[in-house]
Amino acid sequence: MQRTLVLVPTDLERRGVAPTLAPALGGSDHIELCGFGPVAAAARTAGLLARHRPAQVLLTGIAGRLDDRLAIGDAYRFDDVACFGIGAGSGDRFQTATSLGWPQWPGDPADPAAAIGDVLACTSPASSAAPPAGLLLTVCAASASREDVAARKAIFPTAVAEDMEGFAVALACRLAGVPLLIVRGISNTAGDRDTIRWQIEIALAAAAHLTLRILHEPQPEPPR
C-alpha cells in the first residue's frame, strides 16, 4: 500500500470511519481532519500535504444524493468533482466561474492546459473494487430544498451527490501533484433537512468498508 493520507471533514465522520481504517494503515499513513466546508478543506489539505508528503490522498465521509441514482446507506467512489457556489448570482441566476470567463486557477502561463475550471478529475488509478459513481458536486452550503437541488442540477445535470469538501481537496491535491481518491457514504437525500430520516452511521460504515477495499487493492507495478 502506498503512503496514504486519509482525510475526513469532521470529527463525527472520523469517529465513524477510523475504527475500521486505523488497524489497516501502516506507520507512515495518517488519518487527519480536513475541516468542514471548502475553505477549511482547501487550506487544511494544503498544509497536511506539505507536512506528510503522502503518495496518495483518500477523502472519505458522508454526502447527500441529488436523486435516486444512488442508494442511501451505500458508499461510492467519485472520480470527478465539480464546484457550485463560486461565481456570481444565486438561485436560477447563478453563473459559475468558468461561465464568467474566470478559471479557478489559471495555471502556468507556459502550460494553459493546467488551468482549473469548475470540474476536476481525480488523478487516481482505476479501481476494480469501486467503479466511479458519477459526478460529485461540492457546494458552499448544503441544499435546503428541492428548489436548491433543481438549481444545481440545472447547471450540472450529471451530478449525483453533493458534499462540501471534495473539490477543495481535489484542487489542493492537483496543485501538489498528489493522486486523490474520493469515497462518500450517502447519508441522506440533498434538500431533506430532517435528520431523523438520515442514515449517518450506516453511511459512514459503508464508506469505511469501501475505503478499506480500495486501500487493499494490489498496486500496479511501476514502469521499468
N, C-alpha and C positions, 0 to 999 in steps of 0.2 A: 504494500500500500504506500502511495506517495505521502510525503509530509503534508498533512491536511490541516487547514484551519476551518473549523465548523463554526458558523455564525448563526445566532438566533436573536431575534429582535428584543424580546422581553424576558424577564426572569420567570414569568409564568410559563412561557414556552420552553425555556431552558430546563425548568423542573420537569416538564413533560417528556423531553427527549434525552436528557443527559443520563438517566439510569440505564437506558438501553444502549446508548452510544459509547459512554465513557469506558466500559470494560473492553471494548473492541479497539480503542485508539492506542497508538504507541506513545512512547515517551516524547517524541518530537511533534506530536499532534496536540491541538488545543481546541477547547470549546470556549467561545467568548460571546458576550453580548455585543451586538452591533447598534442597539438602540432602536427606539420606536419612531418610525417616520423617515422620509427620505433625507432630511437634512442631517439628523443624527447618524443615520446609517452610512451616508457617504463619508462624513468626517471621521467617524469611528473606524470604518473599514480601512480607510487610507492609513490611519495610524497603526492599526493592527498588522497590515501588510508590511509596513516598514519595520515593525518590531519583530514579527515572527518569520518573515520571508518564507511563506509556505510555497509548496509546489502546486497546490490547488486549494481552492476555497469551496466550501459547500454551505449554502444558505438554506436553513430549514425552519419550519414553523407552520403557522396556520394562514389560511386565506379564505375569502368568500367567493363562491361561484357566481358567475354572472348569468348563467342559465342552467338548464338541466343536462347539459352535455357532460358535466362532472357530477359525481355522487358525493353527497355529504357523508363524512366519515371515512372516505378513501383518501389516499395520498397520490400525488402525481409529480412527475418531473417536468420542468419547463425549460426549453432551450432558447426561447425568445421572450424578451420582456420589453414592454413599451411604457412610456411616461405620459400620464394625463395630469394636467394641472399647471404645467409650466407653459406660459404663452400669454394670451390676452382674452379678457371677457369671461363670462360664466354662463352656465346653463347651455341652451341651444345656440348661444352666441360665442361660445368658447372657440378659440383658434389655437392650435398647437404652435410651439416654437418653430418647427420646420415649415408650417404653412405660412408663417410670417417672414420666412427667409433667414431665420436665426438658428444655426446649429447650436446644440447644447455644448459642444466642444468643437472648435474649428479645426483641430489637428495641426500637424506641422505643415507650414506653407509648402514645403517640398513634397509633401505627400497628401494631397487633397482627399484621397480615399480614406484617410484616418479620421476625418470629421465624423462626429457622432450626432445623430439627429434624435428623433423621438422613439426609435426602436433599436434595440441591441440584441445581437445573437450571442449567446454564451459560447465561449471557446473551449468547451469541454468535449471529450471524446464521446462517441455514441455509446449508449448503454443498452445491453440486452435485458437487463433487469427492469428497465423503466423507459419505454419509448416516450418521446415528448408528447405532452397532452395538448399543446396548442399555445396560444399567446397569453402570457401573464401581463396584466396591466397594473403598473404601480401608480398609486394615486396619493395626493397630498391629504385627502380626507376621505374616509370610507363612505360609500353610498349610504344615504339615509332614507331612500325611497325608490320606487320603481322608476320614477322620472329621472333620478340621478343615473341609474343603470342604463336607461334608454339613451341618455345624452352621451354616455361614454361609449356605448356600443355603436352609436351613430358614427363616431369617428374611428373606432377600432372594432369593426364588426367581427373580426376573427378572435377577439379576446374572449377567454373562457372563465377567467378568475381575476380577482383584484387583490393586491396586497399593498403595503406601504413602504417597502424597503428594496424590492428586487432590482429595480432599475438603478437605484443609487449604489447598491453593492456591485452591480454589473459594470457601472461606469468606473468606479474606483479600481476594480479588477482589470478592466480593459486598459486603463491608463498605466497600470503597473505591469501589464503583460502576464497576468496570472489567470489560468483557466478557472472557470466558475461553473458549478452545478447548483441548480435551484430545485428544492423539493418542498412542496407545500401540502399540508393536510387540509382538506376542505371542511371547515367547521360550521359553515352557515351559507345561506343564500344572501348575496350582496343586496343591500336595501332593507333587509329584515333586521331591525334593531332590538327585537325581543329576544334577549339572550336565553330565555327559557327553552327556546327551540334550537339553540346552538349545541353542537356536539364537540366541544373543545377537547376534552380528554381523549375521546375516540380518535379525533383527527390528529392529535399530537402523537398518539401511539402508532397510528398508521404512518405518519411522517417519519418517525424514528425507525420503524422497521424497514421502510423503503430506503431510507438513507443508509441503513446498515447493509442492505443487499447491494447497493451501489458501491459502497466502500469495499466490500469483499470481492467485487468483480476482479478477475485477473487483469493486470495492467498490460497494455501492448508492449511488445519488445521494442527497445529503442533502435533506431536505424543504425545499420553497420557502416 
